[in-house]
Each structure stands twice: as C-alpha cells, then as structure tokens.
C-alpha cells in the first residue's frame, strides 16, 4: 500500500526526492502546486516552434486529437496555467498559443507522477509521454521512457518512436522568476522531427 499523501506537500516533491530542497527559486514556483487543491500559477512567454516536413504529415492527426502544437512559428506568445484539482494528485497544464492570424490554440495536458522520478504527461484520449523526471543540479530534465495509451486505468505501451522518434525536454534557470524550456523529438534515422523552445516568466502565483 502506498504512503498517505501529505496535503501540505507539493505534487512533485516525491518526484524530485532528495533534490527537492535544492531546487532554485524559479523551480520552487514552477512545481509549487499541491495535490487535491485549487492551486493555480501562470507563466507567460514566447516560443519558437518548428517541425520537419515528415512530421508535418502527422499534424492534421495531432490537431484533431489536440496532441502537440500543429503550427510552426517564431516568437509566438504563449500563456500556461499550472492548475491543481481538488480530486487529483496531479498538475494540469493549460496552454494557449497565439499564432498571428489564427484562432488561439489550446493544448492541455496532465502531469501525473507514477513514483519517484517517473512522470507521465497525459494528453487527450489518454495518450501519454512517460519520462524520467529529475533535477541534475542545474536543469530539470525529462528523459524519454516511452509512449503509452491509458485504457481502463492501464498504461499500454505504444511504439510511436518508430514514427515520431523520442522526446527530450529540459528546463533551465534564467533568474528567480524566469526559466527557459526546450523540447525536442528526434528520430534515429530521420533526425530532428519537432522542437519548441522559449522563456517563461511568472505572472501569477498560487
């Protein structure tokens, strides 16, 4: 039986384990959400988003499922709300992308800790990205551990690496209120498939 959740603890405290107390101030804010609460924090920034010609073939499918962001752009304004819910031990990311000449695009996901160091980011229809999630003393790293599809509470492995490659993400400190995020998807044969990067600054804290 798992240990009882401490309502005063943050959702990600057990994920980071002994490194929790060593997180820089900006990451203390980034991972401040408590479980089973109404905590909400907001960051705003701009992102550069790019995808390969091969990856663009999958974009209509991703747009339909609201998985990833199906457009490219430079200095695209983005707002991200980090939300807790009073019925879940998870953090929900509500992202809004403001592409010029397009309707604001919503991309939402749920970060669900599985056990220390392992997190699954669930997107629409139960599609998930499993990662080894840790702080290396300088950056927060999300190392690829596979794709899953959550069916009836069971995480079924999906071999999507064959088509879209493996994901990798990092968060880097800029200052006490701003951090930089970088995410790439790389295929062993086709190279870089998808990437986004940008700086985010906190505009609201729980």
N, C-alpha and C positions, 0 to 999 in steps of 0.2 A: 504494500500500500504506500502511495506517495506521501510525502510530508505535507502537513497542513499549510496552506498559503497564508502568509502574513499580510494582512490588508495594508500595512504601513509600508511594505516593500514595493519596489518598482517591478514591473513585469520582467524586465531584462536583468534584474540583479543576479538571478541564478545562472543566466546565460553567460554572463561575464565572470562569474565565480570570484576568485581571489583578486582579479584585476578590477573589480567594480570600484573599489575605493581609489584606484589610480587613474580613473577616467578624468580627463581635463574638464574644466567648467562647461564648455560648449556641449560636450557629450553627456554630462550630467543633466543638462537641459533636454538634450535630444532624447534621452532614454528615461525621462522622469515620470512617464505615465504609470499609474498604479493599476492593479487589476480590480475588476468589479467596482469601477468608479466612473465619474463623468469628467475625468481629466481631459483637457484639450490644450494643445500648444500649436502654434502656427509659425511656419517659416515662409519667406518669400525670396525669390531669386530669379536668375535667368539660366537657361540651359542651351547647350549645343547638342543637337540630336542628328545622328547620321545612320544610314543603313546601306548595305551592299545591294547591287542590282538583284542578286539571287534572293536576298532576304525580302526585297520589295514584293516578290511574288506571293509571300505569305501575309502581307499586310492587310489585304481585304478580309482574310480569315481572322487575323488578330483584332481588326477593327470591329468585326461582327461580335467577337467574344469579349471585347474590351480587355484584351491582354496586350501589354506593352503600349507604346505610343506609335500610331501608324503614319506619322508625318515626320519629315525632316525639317530642320530649321536652325538658325543661328541667333543667339541671344533671345530665346523665346521666354517671355515672362511665365513664371510658374508659382503657384501657391500650394503649399502642402499643409494639411491639418493632421496632426497626430492625435487620435481620439481613443479614449478608453470607453468601454461599455460596461454597464452595471451587471451584465450577465456573462462576462467573459474574462478569462485571463489571457488577454491578447492586446495588441495595439493595431488600430486601424489607420491606414494612410489614405486620406482623401486628397488626390492630386488634381489640380486644374491647370491645363496648359492653354495659353492664349496665343494661338498662331494667328498672324496677320491675315485678315480676310476670311477667317474661318470661325465657326461657332466654337466657343470654349469647349475643350475636350476633357472629359473626366476619365481618370484612370485610378481606380481604387483597389486596395488590397488589404490583407490582414496578415500581420506578423504573429505567428503562433510558436512560442518556444516549445520544443519537444522534451529536451532535457538539457543539462549544462552543455553549452557550446553548440547546440543544434537548434536551428530555427527553420520553419517552413513558411514561406510567403505565399499565401493562398490568393489567387485571383478569381475571376468569375468562373462559374461552373466547376469549382473545386480543383482547377488546375493549380499546381504548386511548384515552387522552386525551393529545394532543400539545400541548406548551406551549413557549413561550419562557420560559426559566427564568433569572432573574438577580437580583443584589443591587444595589439602587439607591443604596446608601449608608446607608439607613435600614431597609429591609424587603427580604425575599426575595419576589419577585413571580413568579407563574406566569400568563403571558398565554396565552389560548386560541389554538391554532393548528390546531384541528380534531380530529375523532374518527377513529379507524382501527380496522380489524379485521385482526389479523395472521394471514395464511393462507400456510402453506408458506414462512415467513420473509419474506413481502412484506406491507407495511403498506398495506392497501386503504382509501382514504378512505370514510368513512361520513357522509352528510349528516344527522346526528342533530340538528343545530341547528334544523332545521325543526320538530322535535317538542319538544325539551327545552331549546333555547337554548344559549348559550355559557357555558363555565365561566371562573371567575377566582378565583385564590387568592392569599393573602398571609400571610406570617409576620412577626411584629413582636416586637422585643425587649421583655421585661418587666424581666428582670435577667440576671445571668450564668448562671442555672440554669433560667430560665423564659421561655417565649415564648408568644405568642398567635397562633392560626391562625384564618383566616377564609376560607370558600369559598362562592361564590355561583354559581348558574346562572340566567341571565337571558335571557328570550325577547324579541325585538324588538317583538312585538305583545302578548304575554300578561304581560310583566313578570317579576317575581321568581318563579322556579319552585321553587328549592331553596336552602337555605343551612344551613351549620353554622359554629359559632364556639366557641372555648374556649381556656383557658390550660392549658399542659402544663409539668410540672416533671420534670427528670431524676431518676430513682431508681436507675439503674444505667448505668455507662459501660463501653465495651469496654476 
